[in-house]
Amino acid sequence: MENDTKGTIKVRQVIGEDAIEMTVQVTQEELDKMEQIRRFCPEDWEGKELELLQEARKLLRETSVESITTKKEEQKEQNVQPKEVEKESAKSSNGMWWTLGVLGVLLIGYLIVNSIIQQKAKEATEFIVRSSMNRTAKTLNYEGLTLEYPGNWAFSQNKISEEMYMVGGQDEKDSEFGIIWTTNTDASVSGFIDDIITGYVTSNRFTNVEYSAIYETHFNGMSALAADYSYSSKGEQYHAKVLGFVANGNTVIVNPIAHTKEALAGEDFKMMENTMRFTNTH
């Protein structure tokens, strides 16, 4: 077997008393593979260069032999060539179906991946829209109270008595933000906090109630009292804080509730707490 300068090799096959010389187009990759096979089993491929080339192409998943020409006389060539053409035709057919199968798998894979990408893109877009809506502040005005709250929260308001009012907000994560205030200047802030904590301890709706002692703190620059507590309800854990202070002649109780301590200290509650104002006295 010898190489020439046109990307072909000359193969000499001996069949009985006849010698057949064939010129076969090859690639450098095929030559390398043939030499690799020959190095592993040199004695098995002696005088079988054509079979060696076919084995190399099989390993390289080639679909067909590019061209085979012989210099044998017309009658011998007619007897041998149909067999070679039949082999190569079958090999080409198998290669074609293998290629189509691979293309089919790739197409299905592409469709699946493309579908996943589109779904993820849709979810990302919806998340961005929701986040934008959530951060769009709304304003609550009720009986002298004003505050801003995120767009994904819903608030209700209630007049408990002639001197007591309440608003309550909730988001889709079951977080809550409640405010109670009264114009009764004799109302005790610490008494309010005690009553709220006692309500959780004695109610059969709540379990695992734990709470801190009342401590001094500040709220929007005002002196305040507060207590932290946690509880379970319907299999869910909650963390909460109750704060009390006096603002513009109103005794005010603020009661944020969330599933985690991190959420309780999150941006939603900060927005509502930092914008809360009592603009008039009763």
N, C-alpha and C positions, 0 to 999 in steps of 0.2 A: 504494500500500500504506500503510495507516494503522494505528496501534496504538489499542486501547481499554483499558479499565480491568480487564478480566476475563481477561487472559492470552491474548487472541486477536488475530488480524490479519484485516482484510478484504482479499480479493484480487479484483480485477476482471480477468476474462479476456475477450478479444474473439475470437470464432470466427465468421468470415464476417461476416454482418450482425447476429449475435446477441451480446449481452453477458451474461456469467455472473458473478454476484457470490457469493463463497464466504467463509464465516467459518471460520477455522482456528485451533485452539488451539495455542499455541506456548509455549516457555519462553524466558527471557531469554538462555539459552545459544544457542538456535536463532536468535533475533534477532541476537545478536552475530555468529554465524557467517554469516548472510545478508548482513549489512552488510559483513563482511570479504570475502566473495566478490564482492559488488557493487563494492567499491572497486578490486579487482584488474582486473575486466573490466566496466566500467559499461555499455558499449554492447551486450554480449552478453545482458544480462538485462532490457533495456528491455521492459516490458509482459509479462514472464514470471515474475511473482512466485511463482506456484505451483511452477513448475519450480525456481526459486531456493530455495524452502523445501525441496523434496524433495532437492535437491543438498546443502543444509546438513544435513539429517537423515541423509543417507547418510554424510557426513563425520563426523557425530557418532555414527554407528552406532545411530541410533534404529530401533526395530522397526516402528513404525506411525504413521500420521497419526492424531491423537486423534479428531477429528470434522470432517466437511465438510458444510456445509449450503448449499444454493443457493436463490436467490430467483427462479430461472428458472421459467417455466410448466411444468406437469406433463409435457407430451410431450417437451420438450427435456431436462428433468431425467432422464426415464427413458432417453433415448438416450445421455446422457453419463455418468450416475452408475455404471452397471455397469462401464464401462471403468475408472473411477477406483477402484471397489471391487476390481476384479480386480487392478489394479496394487498397491493397498495390501495385498490378501490375499497376493499373491506376496511382497511385501516383508516382511510380517509372518511368513510361513512361513520365508523365508530368515533373518530375524532370529532366529526361534525355534531353527532348527538351528544357527545360529552360536552362540547363547547356550548351547545344550546341549553343543556342542563345547568351548566354553570351560570350562563346568562340568566336563566329563569330564577335560580336561587338568588343571584345578585339583584334582580329586579324586585323580587319579593322583599328581600332585605332592605332595598332602597325605599320601597313603599312603606314598610313598617317604620323605619327610622324617620322618614319624612313626616309620617303621621304623628310620631312622638314629638318631633321638633315643632310641628305646627301646634300641637296640643299644649306643649310647654310655653310656646310663644303666646298663645291665647291666655293661658293662666297668668303669665307674667304681665300681660297687658291689663287683664282684669284686676290683678293685684295692685298695679300702679294706679288704675282708676279708683279702686276702692281706697287706697292710701290717700290719694288726693282728696277724695270726698271726705274721708275721716278727718283730715287735717283742716277742712274748711269749717271755720268756726261759725256757730250760730249764737244768737244772743237771747238770753232769758230776762224778761222784766216782769216782776210780780211783787206788788205791795212794798215797793221801795227797794227790793232786792234786784240787783243786776249781776249777771255773770255771763261769760262766754263758755261754750261747751263744744266738743267735737261733733261733726256732722253725723257720725254713726250712733250718737246717743239720742234717746228719746226721753223727754221730761214731762211729768204731770205736776199739777199744782192743786193745793187743797187748803181751804180756809177751815181750820179746826174749830175756832171760836172767834169772838169779836176781837180778841187780843192775841190769838195764836195762829200761825200760818206754817205751811209745810210744802216743800217741793221735793220731788224724787226723780232721779234719772237712772237709766239702765242702758248698757250696750249689749251687743250680740254675744259677748263672752260672759254674760251674767254678772258683770261688775255693777256696783250700785253706788250712787252718790246722793245722800239725803241731807236736807237742811231743814231744821225746825227753828223758828224764832218767835219770840213773844215780846209784847210791849210792856209786860208786867215787870217793872223794875225791881220788884221784891223777889223775883225768881232767883233761885240759887243755881249757879253754874255747876258746882260739884254735885248738887242734888239731882240735876238733870242727868249727869253722867252716871251716877249711882243707879238711877232708875232704869237707864238703858241696859247697863250690864246685868242688873238683877232680872230684867225681862228675859234676857237670853238664858241665864242660869236656871230660871224656874219654868221656862217653856218646854213642853215635851216635843216641840218641833226641832230642837237643837240638842246636840250631844257633844261631848268632849270640849266643853266650854272652858277656856283658860283665859285669864285676864291679868293685867298688871295693876299695880296701885296707881292712883291718880297722881300725876306729876305736873310740874309747871313747865310751860313752853311758850312759844310765840306763834302767832298766826297773822300773816300779812302786816307784820310790824306791831301787832297788838299783843298784850299779855293774855295768855290763855292757860286753861287746864286741859289735860288730856289723859286718856287711858288706852292701852292697846289690848286687843283681845282676838281670840280665834275660836272657831267652832266648826262642827260638821253638821250637814243637813242633806238628807237624801243621798248619802254616800259621797257627797262632795265636801272638800275642805275649803274653808274661807278664812281670810285674814282681814282685820278691820281696825279702825281707829275711831274714837269719839273725842271731839274737841269742843270746848265751850269757851265763849268770850262775850264781851259786851261791846256793841258797835252802834253808835248813834241812838242810844237809849233802847236798843233791842238786845235782849239776852238770846244768844245764838248758839245752836248746837249743830256741828257739821259731822257727818257720819259716812266716810268712804269705806267701801267693802270690795274686796277682789279675791280671786282664787289663790294668788301668790303675793308674797311680800314685795317682789319686784314690780308686779303690776300696780300694787298699791302706791308705790313711789314713782310710777310711770308718768309719761307726758300728759295723758288725758286728765289725770287728777291734778297735776300741776297747773294745767291751763285753767281749770275751773276754780281751784283754790286761789290762784294768783289774780284772777280777774273779778273775784267776788267783792261786791260793794253794797253797802246800805246807804242809799242816797237821801233818805228823809226820815224824820222821826214821826211817831204817831201821837 
